[in-house]
Amino acid sequence: MYATDKYDGHGMVLKKSVVGISVLCSAKRMWSPKENEWFNSFTQYAPDNTKLHVEVFVEGGEATDVIHYLTDCKPLSMRVTGIETWGGRNMCSAVMEAIDKCCKSCSLQAARWSLWDTNIDYNNLAIQRKIEGFVFKSCSYAPDQMYKVKPVLTADLVISGFVDGKGKYVNKVGAIKCVDGEGKEVCTVSGMTDKVRFSLCVADEGRVIEVAYQKVTRDKRLRHPRFKRFRDDKTQMQVDVIH
C-alpha cells in the first residue's frame, strides 16, 4: 500500500485514444483544456490508450480557488497521481518515459508516493502539515483502489438555532445552527440520528454540542461539520473559539 498527500483541489483524467484524440474528463467540467500547455504536452508525448490522472490545486489554497484561477487565467499547480492503460496494454518503461517527458515539458509534477507506514498516525500528520489529507492505493503508479483519508477535528459549540427539515424531515429539525465562543456562526450541522433529530426543540437553543469537522475555511467556517454528541457537562463559557 502506498500513500501521498491530498491537496484541496480537483481531480481529473486525461485520456488519449488509439486515434490520437485527447479528452478531458472532469466532474466539474470547468474549462476547455486545449489552450493549456500541459494538455498539449500530454497530446504530444503520451502513448495511445493512456489515461493520466491529475490533481489540480492552488498552493496553500482551497478547492474553490481553482475555479477562480481558471476564470482569471492564473497559473495553477498540477501533479500526476496515477497512470493507466487499457486495450490490453501493460505498463512499461516506454509509457513511464513518455509521461515523464509530459511532466517535464510543462508545469506537471509527479506525486511522491511512499510505502504506507503502520506506525504513522496519518490523521495527526495531515493536521500538522495543514493539508486536506492523504490518498492511499495499492500501486505507486496505477490509480486502482484509491481511497482518501481526511483528518477529523472536533469543537464544542453552542446551538443558536435550527433549519427546517425537508422531505421526510418536514416539520422536524433539518440542521443545527452553531456559534463559537465569540458568538460567531461557524457552521450548520447535520448528521444526527433520527432519535436525536426528533428530540430537538427550541428549548435546546443554548445547549452545547460536540461537532466533528474536516478543516476551518478562510472565512472561519467549519468544513463538512457533523453532529457528534451533546456536551451537557460544559457551559457556554467553555466552548471553543474558531480561528
N, C-alpha and C positions, 0 to 999 in steps of 0.2 A: 504494500500500500504506500502511495506517495501523497505528499501534502505540499500546498503552496498558498501564499497569501491570497485573500479575496478582497479586491478593491470595490469601492462603492461606485459601480458603473453599469454598463450594459454589455451583454454578451451577444455575439453574432457568429454566423457561419458563412464563410466564403466557399462557393462550390465552383469547380471547373469541370465541365463535362467533356466527353470524348470529342466533341466538335469544337472545343476551344472556347465555349461561351462561359463567362463567369457570371454568377448570380449572387447577389447579396440577400441573405435571409436573416431577418431580424424581427423579433416580436414587436418592436416599436415601429418598424417601417418609417424610420425617422428622416432619411435623406437618400439622395441618389449618390452612389459611390464613384461614378465614372470620372469625376474630376479630382479624385483623391490619389495621391502618389502611391500609397500602399496598395490600393485596389489595382492600379495599372501594373505595379510590380508583380503582384500575385498573378495577374493575367499573363505576364511575360514569362515568369520563371517556373510557376508551379506545373507539375506534370498533369496530364489529363486524369480524370477520375480521382481528384483530390479534394478533400474538404479541409479548410483551415479554420479552426475555432479560435476566435479572437475576443479579447476583452477590451472595451473602450472606456476610458475613465479620465477624470481631471485630477492631476496630482494634488492631494490634500483637499479635494472637493467631494461633492455628493453626486448621486446619480442624476438628479435634476439639472446639474451644471452641464451635463453632456449635451442636452438639447439646446441650452442657451449658447454654448460654444459653437455648436453646429450652425445655429441661426446667425451668429455674428462672425462666422468663418474664422474662429480662433483655433489654434493648434490643440490637438488632443493627444493624450498618451494612449498607446495601444500595445498589446502584447499577445503573443500566441500562447494559448493554453492547451492546445491539442491538435493533432493531425490525424486524418482519417482517409482511407482509400476504400473504393468499392469496385464492383465489377470483376472480382476475382484477383485483384492486385494485392500484393503483400507489401508491408513496409520494407523499404530497402534503403541503402545508402544514397541512391540517386534522389529519392524523394526527400530525404533529410537535407541533402546538399542544396536542392532546389529551394526548399523552404528557408534555409539559412541565407541564400542569396536574396530571397524576397525580403527577409528581415533586415539585412544589411543595407539594402538599396533604398530603404525608406525609414520611417520612424518606428517600425515594429521592433519589438524585442521579445525574446522567448522567456516564458515564465520559468522560474527556477523551482524545480520540483525536488524535494528531498524525501528520503525514506521516513515514513511515519514512525515516530518515537513514542512508545507507550509510556515513557517516563515524563513526557511533556504535558502540561495542562494547557491545551490549545485555547480553552476559553479565556483563561487569565492572560495568556500570551497575546491574544488578539486585543484585549483591553489595554495592555501595556504598550503595544505598538500603535494603538489607535487606528486599527484597520477594521474592515467590515467583518472579517472572519477568515476561515480557511476553506479550501476546496480539497477534497480527497478523491483519489481514484486508484485503480489497480495497476495502471501502467503509466510511465513517465511521459509518454508522447501521445498515446491513443486517448480519445475522450470517453471511453466506455466507463459506465458505472460511476460517474462523477456525482458527488453529493457535497452539500455545503454544511459547514458548522459555524454558526454565528454566536458571538458572546451573549450571555444572559446577565443583565443587570437588574437590580431591584431598587425601589424607592418607596418610602412611606409618604402617602399624600392624603389630602382631605377631600371628601366628597363635597362638591359645590353645587351639584345639580344633576339632572338626568336628561337624556334624549329619548323621545318617544319611540317605541318599537314599531316595526313594520312586519307585514306578512303574518307569520304565526305568532309574532310577539305584539300584535296590535293591542292597545290598552295595557301593555306591560312596559317595563323599562327596556329600552333598546341598548343604551350605553350609559356610562357614568362619566360625568364631567369632574375633573380633579384639579385642584390648585396645590401649589407647593407652600413652603414655609413663609414665603414672601407674598402669598396671595395671588400669584400669577397662575393663570390657567395653562397647564402644561400638557394636557392630553385628554382624550375622550376614550374611555376604557370599555372594552367588551371582553368576551372570553369567559364569562361567568357560566356556571352550571344553571340549568333551569330552576333548580331549587333556590339558589341564591338570587337569581333574577326575579323570580316571582315573589320573593320575600322583601325586596327593596321598596321603600316608600319615601315620601317627603321627609318623614321623621329621621331618616338616615343621613340627611344633609348635615355635614359637620363631623361625620364619623370618619375614622382613619382606616385606610386600606393599604395593603402592600401591592404594588404594581410591578410586574416584570416587563422589561423593555430591552430593545437592542442597543440603542445609542441616543445621544442628545443631538438634535439637529442644530443648525446655525441659528435658527430663530427660537432656540431654547424650548423646544417641544420634544416629547419622547417619541421615538420611532417604534412602531409595532407594539404599543402597550397592551397588556392583557391583565385581567384581574387574577390575583394570586390568593389573597385571603384577607379577612378583616383583622385589624390590629387594635382591638378594643383595650389592649394593655397600654396604648400610647395616647397622649393628648395632642391637640392641635399644635401645641408649643414644641412638640418633639418630632415633627415631620421634617422631611428633607427639603433643602433648597436646591433647585435645579440650576446649574451654572452652564 
